[in-house]
Amino acid sequence: MNKNNISIIILAAGKGSRMKSQTAKVLHKISGKPMLYHIIKASKEISDDITVVIAHQKEEVQKQIEAFFENINFCIQDADNFPGTGGAMKNVTPKNEKVLVLNGDMPLITADSLRGFLDSDADIIMSIFDLKNPNGYGRVIIKENQVQKIVEQKDATENELKVTTVNAGIYAFSKKVIEKYIPLLSDNNAQKEYYLTDVISMAKKDGLNISPLLVDEGYFKGVNSKKDLSDSEIIMQNRIKTSLMDAGVTMQLPQTIYIEEGVTFEGESIIENGCRITGNTLITNSHIKSGTVIEDSIIKNSDIGPLAHVRPASHIEDTHIGNFVEVKKSSLKGVKAGHLSYIGDAQIDEGTNIGAGVITCNYDGIKKYKTIIGKNVFVGSDSQLVAPLQIEDDVMIAAGTTLTSGAVQKGSLAISRAKLRNIKGFYYKFFGGK
């Protein structure tokens, strides 16, 4: 569709007090990204004019969103003088003839779920749910496929309480409706707020065409509490993993796997149960074994785990990483690190074997230093590699060796061990006895 046909306004100014958090409501994360990110991502597929209305923690909201997107308009709501959803619309000037108004706490929205708002020429399109138990919701009264009114539960008649159609909170307006009725909104109500829903009643009095649009609650579910956040996370995770499996990724017990938005796969990979994969990770033709955590890294043609931890900025290719191995900000190509090792700020070349208990000592308490290991190096168990350090090709490091700053030349054996002392009878002298 032509993105120039619709403007989108996202209401993201609320405090979200029911979240019981110091974090702005729309910045709570779903699958690694703020709720508001997911809404903007879907919106950008159908519009090139997106305005986000902000107020609470406005600087932080704008900062985080601008880290992900360009060309987003921000409008600051005067929440002190014009509170409420109608007040949020006071200073917004959409450029297109159709205006879609979304809420910043609906992270499950997709571009496809919004397309129904684009297919009608009605003056107002109002989203509705049909709930088995509408208790607590305002009822939407519909006659001959036209919205007649919205009735709050406390004001509903006995017959109106039987209605199961409720307001889903998303609207599409013609631009002329916005321009005419938003300035007419007042705070003459018990809450002393400006309500966007009042536009519906004013437009109805003027005989405008107000069409209902039945939407799927699975896409338009609002997040108002930590429980809602958790429920939405489950839905989002199912979407992400289903999409990846459809693209050829094998997942064992996928309900136990967590994969953030932004993780990508190429080729054919296997993800075992209990894995956590986050950030902008790329995995190509690899086997990620159970209990492994991978953060913001590149994994190619490798097997990782079980119970391994690959921390950010690592690049691992044609490599075996075994259980209880931690890799951080390191580049490994053609390497074997079977178990119980820490590899940090390192560059290791093909044919190299890292023994059990080996660690790179990359931090002196002030600065981080790099370890460079060449090809075909054998690092024996329980060795400490004290950076900055360079080990050339074809080197053997004896088990238990501590290598300090400097270089180990090609073809060498490096060994550093204290001579064994055997003090007879010490055990009995220390503990007493025989």
N, C-alpha and C positions, 0 to 999 in steps of 0.2 A: 504494500500500500504506500501511498504518498505521505511521507512524514510531515509534510507541510499542511496537512488538513486538520491537525489536532494539536492543541496545547494541553499539557498535563500540569496540574498543580498538586503538590504533595503536602499535606498538612502535617508538619513535624515539630510543632511548637510546644506540645504538652510536656508536663513534668513527669507524668506516669508514676504518681505517688504509690499506687498499688504494687509497683515493682519492688518497693522498699529497698531502694538502692541510691547511691550517690551518682550513679551513671545515668545520663539522659536516656529516657526510654528507648528512643530510636537508635541508640548506639549499642544496645545489648546485642550480643552476637548470636547468629544462627549459622552453624557450619563455618565458623571462622571469620564471617563478615558481619558488619553491623546490619540490623534489620533494614535500615534505610537503603543500604547498598543494594539489596536484592530488589527492592521496589524500583529504584532508579534504573538498574540494569534491565528490568523488564520494560520499563517506560521508554528507554532509549531505542528499543526495537520498533516502536510505533510512532515516536515523536522526536522532533528536533527542537522543541520549545518546552523545556521542563523547568518549572519553578518550585523551589522548596521553601515553604514558609517555616521560619524558625523563631524561637524566642528563648526558651530555657536552654542554658549552656550553648548559646548560639555560636560562639567562637569555636568551641570544640567540635560541634556538629559540622560546621562548615569546613574546618580543617581536615577532619577525617574523610569527609565526602570528596573534597578536592584532591585528596591523595589517590582516589580511584578514578575520578571522572573529570573531564573538561567540559566547558560550555554549559554549566548548570547555573541557572539564575537563583539567587537567594533573596528572599524578602523577609524582613524582620517585622514580626507582628507587634503592635503596640498592645501587649496583653494587659497592661494596667488600665488603659482606657477603653479598649475594645476586646474583652476576653471572649472565648468561645470560638466555635468553628466558623461562624459568620464573620466574627471579628478578624479571623485569620485571612479572610478574602478581601479585606478592605483596601489594601494597597497593591493588590496583584493586577497586572495588566497583561493578559494573554494576547498573543499576536494572531492566533488563528480563529476561525469561525466556530469551531467546536472546542469545548473545554471539558476535559475529564478531571474530576477532583478525587484524589485518592488519599487514604490515610497512611501516615508513616509507620503504623504499627501492624501492617499486613504484609509480612515478608514472604508469604507463599504465593503472591500474585505472579502470574506469568503473562507474557505478551499474548499468547493464545486466549487466556481467560479474559482478557480485556477487549478482544475483538468484537464481542457482541455489542459493546457500546458504540461501535463505529458504523454499524449496519443500519441505523435508524435515523430518520430525519426529524424525529420528535423534538419539540422545544426542550424537553427535559427527559432524560432516561434515568430511572431510579432503580438501583439494584435491590433485590429482595431475596430472602431465604424463606424456605418452607420448613418449619421446625415441628417435630412431633411434640415437643414441650416448649412452647413460646413464653413460658412464665418469666417475667422480668423485662420483656421486650415491648417496645411500642408496636402496635398492630398497624399494618398497612391495609387500608380498605380499597379494594379494587372492584370496578364495575365496568363491564364491556371493554376489558383490556386497557382501562385507564385508571391511574391512581386518583382516588377521590380525596383521601386525606390520610394523615398519620395520627393515630390516637395513642397517647401514652396509656400504659396499663391502668394507672390509677384513675384515669378519666374515662375508661372504656365501659360501654354498656354490657349487659349480660351476653347479648348476641355477639358484640364485637370481641369479647374475651374468647369466644370460640374460634376466632380467626387464627390460623397458624402461620400466616404470612407476616414476616417482620422485616424491618429496614436493615439492609446489609451495610449501609453507610457510604456507598460509592455512587457518584452522580456524574452524568454527562449533561452539560448545559450548552445551549447556543450562546454565542458571545453576547448577543443582545439581551438575553436573560440576565447574565452576570452584570452587564452595564446598567440595566434598569433596576434590578431588585436588591443588589447588595447595598447600594447607598440608602435604601429604604428600611433596612433591618434596624430593629431597636432592641434594647435590653429590658423591655417592659415585661419581665417575668420574675418568678421567685428566685432564680439563680442570678439574676442581673447579668446575663450573658447574651451575646449575639449568636443566634442559632442559624445555621445554614438550612435547616429543615423548614424554617419560616418562609423561605423562598418558595417551597412547594405550595404552601397554603395561599400565598399571595398570587402565584402564577395560576393556581386553580380558579381563584375568584375572577381572574381576568380571562378565563376560558382557554388557557394554553394547553397544548397537547403534552401530557405527562405519561409516558409509557413505562410500565414495570419491566424489569429484566431479571428473570430468575437465574441466580448464579450458584455455583457449587461452593458450599462452605469450606471444602477442602482447600480452595484457593484464596478465599476471602476471610479466612479466620483471623480475628484480631488477637493481639498479644497484650494482655493487661496485667499479667502476673507471672511469677517465676514458673508456675505450673503451666500456663499457656506457652511460655517460652520453651519449656521442655517438650510439650506436645508438638509444637511447630518444628522443633529440632528433629524429632523422629520422622515427621513427614518429609522434611527437606532431605534428611539422610537417605530415606527410601528412594526419593527421586534421583539423587546423585548416583547411588549404587545401581539402581535399575538401568539408568542411562549407560553407565560404564559396562555393566554386564551385557547389555544389548550390543555394545561396541566390541565385545570379545574378551573382556576381562573375566577370569574365573575367580569366584569368591566362595570360600568355604565358611559356612555359617555367617552370611553377610550381616545378620542382625547384631553380631558382636564386633563388627568392623566400623571404624569411624574415619570418614574421608571428607576433608574440607572442600568447599567450593574453591576452584582454582587449581586443584590437583589434576594433572593430565596423564593419560596413558597412550603409549604407541605400541603397535605390534600386539603380541599375546603375552599376558602376564597372569600369574597366580598370586592371590592374596589369601593367606590363611586366616583362621579365626583370631580375634583379639588384637588386630593390628590398628594402629593410629597413624594416619598419613595427613600431614598438614602443610599449609603455605602453598607456594607456587612450585610444588614438587612435580618433577617429570619422571615417570617410570616407563622404561622401554624393555620389552621382552625379558622380564625378570621374575624371580620367585621370592616373594616376601613372606617369611615364615612366621608362625604364630607368636603373638606377644611383642612384635617389633614396632618401634616408633621411628617414623621418618619425618623430618621437619625441613621443609624448604630446600630440598636438595635434588640432585639429578642422579638417577640410578639406571644404568644401561647394561643389559646382558649379564646380570649378576644375580646371586642368591644372597639374601640377607636374613640372618636370624637362625633359629628362633631367639627371642628375647634380646635382640640387638637394639641399639639406639644410634640413629644417624641424625646428628644435629645440623643446624642450618649451615648453608654454604658449602656443603660437601658434594663432590663429584666422583662417583664410583662407577667404574666400567670394567667389564670382564673380570669381576672380582668375587671372591667368596668371603663373606663376613659371617662368622659363626655366633654362637650364643654368648651373651654377656660381653659383647664387644661394643665399645662406644667410639664413634667417629665424629669429629667436630672440625668444620672448616678445613677439610683436607681433600686432596685429589689422589685417588688410588686407581691405577690401571693395571689389570692383570696380577692382582695381589691376593694372597691367602692370609687371612687373620682368623684362625679357627675359634678362639675362645679367650675370654677373660683378659682383654687388652683395652688400652685407651690410646687412641690416635688423634691428636689434636694439632692443628696448624701444621700439617705435614703434606709433603708431596712424595709419593711412593710409586716407583715404576714397576714394570711387568717382571714376572718371575720371582718376585720377592715374597718371602714367608715371614710372617710375624708370629712368634711363639706365644704361648700362654703366659699371662702376667706381664707382658711388655707394656711399658708406658712411655709416651713422649712427655718429657718435663718441659712444657712450653711456657710456663708462667713463673716469673721470679718475684711476684708480689706487686710489681709495678707495671711491667710490660709483657706482652706476648711475643714469643720468638718462634721461628720456623725450623722444622726438621726436614731435610731433603735426603731421600734414600733412592739410590739408583736401581739398576736392574740386577736380578739374580742375587739378591742379598738374603742371607739367612740370619734372622735375629733370634737368638736362643731365648728360652723361657726366662722370665723374671729379670729381664734387662731394663735398665733405665737409660733413656736417650735424652740427654740434657741439652736443650736448644739454647742458642743457635748451633746447628750441627749439620754437617754434610757427610753422607756415607756414599762413596762411589760404587760403581758396578762391581759384581763378583767379590763380595766381602762376606765373611762369616763373623758374627758376633757371638761369643761364647755365652752360654747360659749364666745368669747372675751377674753380668757385666754392667758397670756403670760407665757410660761414655759421656764425658764432659765436652764443653765447647771446643769446636775445631772441626777437623776433617779426618776421615778414615780413607786411606788410599786404596785404589783398585787392587784386588787380589789378596788383600790382607786378612789375617785373623786378628780380631780385637778381643782381648781378654783382660779382665780386671777382677782379681779375686784375692782376698787375704789368705795367707797360709793357714791351713787348719791346725788348731791347737787342741790337743786331747789331754785334759787334766784328769788324771786317774783319781777316783774316790771322791770327786767333788759333790756328786749327788748325795752321798751319805753324810758328808760334812755339812751340806746345806740344810738337808731335811732331818738329819739325825738318823740313827739306826745302825745297821751293820758296820 
